[in-house]
Amino acid sequence: MTDTIRKEIEIAGRKIHLEVGRFARQANGAVMVTSGDTQVLVTVCGDSEDSDNSFFPLTVDYIEKFYAAGRIPGGYIKREAKPSSQEMITARLIDRSLRPNFPEGFSRNTQVICTVLSYGTKDDPAVLALLGASCALTVSDIPFNAPIAGLRVGMGSAGEYMVFPAAQQTEALDLFLAVKDGAIVMVEASASFLPEDKVLEALKFGYKQAEPMLAVQDELRSSCGKEKSAFTVAEVDAEMQEQIKSKYQSDLATALQVRAKTERKKALSELKKSICTEVAEVDGVIDEAKRKMATRIFGELMSAQVREGILHEKKRIDGRSPEDIRPIVCETGVLKSPHGSSMFTRGETQAIATVTLGSGDDEQRMDTIIAQNSSSRFMLHYNFPPYSVGETKRLIGLSRREMGHGYLAERALQHVIPEARDFGYTIRVVSEVLESNGSSSMASVCAGTMALLHAGVPIKKHVAGIAMGLVCDSDNIVVLTDILGDEDHLGDMDFKVCGDEDGITALQMDIKVDGLSQDTMRLALEQARQARLAILSQLKETIPKPGELSKNAPRIESMKINESKIRDLIGPGGKVIKKLVADSGAKIDIEDNGIVRIISPDFEKAEMAKEMIRTITSDPEVGGIYLGTVKRITEFGAFIEIKTGTEGLCHISQLDDKRVEKVEDVLKMGEKVIVKLTDIDRQGRLRLSRKEAIGQQPTF
């Protein structure tokens, strides 16, 4: 029986408990993390043998169980099915945080599963899941370089930073960071135009708050950590390395100087094939071990050459200097039917963005243990088809990468979307990446901005995005603006920054080196700001303000009525609203606060519905001209309904400008008649005159 080890830490007044040895004992490592009523079980398992993959086969799953919140899943299938968007994004956050901290060359299949077993609304399960994942790896026998920890940082009303923020405290800043001893390893943030210096302060604050999480993992490793399993990475064949380097160094340099991505990729592929054939072929048969070694040597030589050019010559693969942005082309209206469209091309990265406008029924409904019955009226979806990088690949559904890139672009633009009271549409942006050579998510932000404006959406500001990179050694640091795909792969940082002239709206950072100094991060943010300003100027030149609403878009009008009039508008059994919809052809949504939204396929029908609602919900006005309906006829006059449930008497003397002997000589039951409201007595009774309304048009 394994002993149970328990540890407790306190962060910002919140106690977090770690329990090892009691749960899931057949896993390589398992930890139950508890904070308040939230409990997350994290397990890690790994193969004992190396895989044949050329990359590290790490799988991270984050699962929220509905029973954790005391709920049964909705729909026909009463069990958890495919992961929600939020589960996929959280799993990706954990993966990005963990992956750089495994030993280089480690290639065993490794799986991390984070399961939310109990959920209390005051606790963030993502923070607990990342802590548990690192802790489980730290105490397991799976090689893992250093414990890490994560925290969410928000901002209070006075501009103060805080961890474990409430929902309203994430509107100005919602920053999730992962740290290890001496370094920040991952950042994902959304901000409301926060200046760069404030972002740096938030990162520093979050790192300091997370330090107890690192210390407790060191304690657990000392008390119950397993001995790490041994693994070896084959040493480089020095003789083969020298053979390849001496003969093919110049050919490699020539291939790397090819500017176009496709041609460069082809040249490098052919060169690698020639090298492998020469050094790995024995009697006409390729020796697989030698081929792998030659491929490894080729990759290392290519990386060294690219990095050398950047570090010492300040020259990149495509000939740019570190600060240069590739040529940009901005276009709008590239598609005919969508409500808005644009295309943003930067070098060999190209994205088409479309905007579709809908009604409240089109809002994204979310039903998870955290976002129960909530909805969103703004969505951004990102698609990355295989042809964008010249590949063939089976289309098997949405990938985590597509989900993560779309989430980043959505967070970048959500801060400029107008409020529902000002623009009542549901808004969907879709980015189709047509070509990619680095930073397609940032191209999606720029294309999305233009498409929203082209659709006539009155966004608050233009937003642009730029991807930054880093190449460094012990002596030099070079920050790269607008990185290529190869620079992302061979460099030391991928740093995406979105915003406008005033500040940042979204930030994503993945770091491969041990740590970045505050000075380096400040340099990267400032260089990103300068690039962002340059791109913003081109976006504004292309489309400076919102265009006209597309003729294909539905018309949505909003109006405010007195809440006491909602009952009048609906009518008994919905009779009034049903008739209004039938007569106008518009769809009408009524909110409890008196906001009425009119959704119509054209402007005229929307205006008709608006006038009808105004008539039904307005109080009678003396002097107003009304189109009424004859409801009752008496000897002394007629009772005419001028609005639903409101009648007045038109005396026989007021029926015509000449004498009337019988009311029936002038009016019939159910007849529509124009009348003027001449008086409302102390008892609230209405007096009408047909005589004074002759020849006039209704105002109600």
Secondary structure by P-SEA (a helix, b strand, c coil): cbbbbbbbbbcccbbbbbbcccccccccbbbbbbcccbbbbbbbbbbcccccccccbbbbbbbbbcccccccccccccccccccaaaaaaaaaaaaacccccccccccbbbbbbbbcbbbccccaaaaaaaaaaaaaaaccccccbbbbbbbbbccccccccccccccccccbbbbbbbccccccccccccccccaaaaaaaaaaaaaaaaaaaaaaaaaaacccccbbbbbccccaaaaaaaaaaccaaaaaaaaacccaaaaaaaaaaaaaaaaaacccccccccaaaaaaaaaaaaaaaaaaaaaaaacccccccccccccccbbbbbccccccccccbbbbcccbbbbbbbbbbcccccccccccccccccccbbbbbbbcccccbbbbbbccccaaaaaaaaaaaaacccccccccccccbbbbbbbbccccccaaaaaaaaaaaaaaaacccccbbbbbbbbbbbbcccbbbbbccccaaaaaaccbbbbbbbccccccbbbbbbccccccaaaaaaaaaaaaaaaaaaaaaaaaaccccccccccbbbbbbbbcccccccccccccaaaaaaaaaaacbbbbbccccbbbbbbccaaaaaaaaaaaaaaccccccccccccccccccccbbbbbccccbbbbbccccccccccccccccccccbbbbbbbccccccbbbbbbccccccccccc
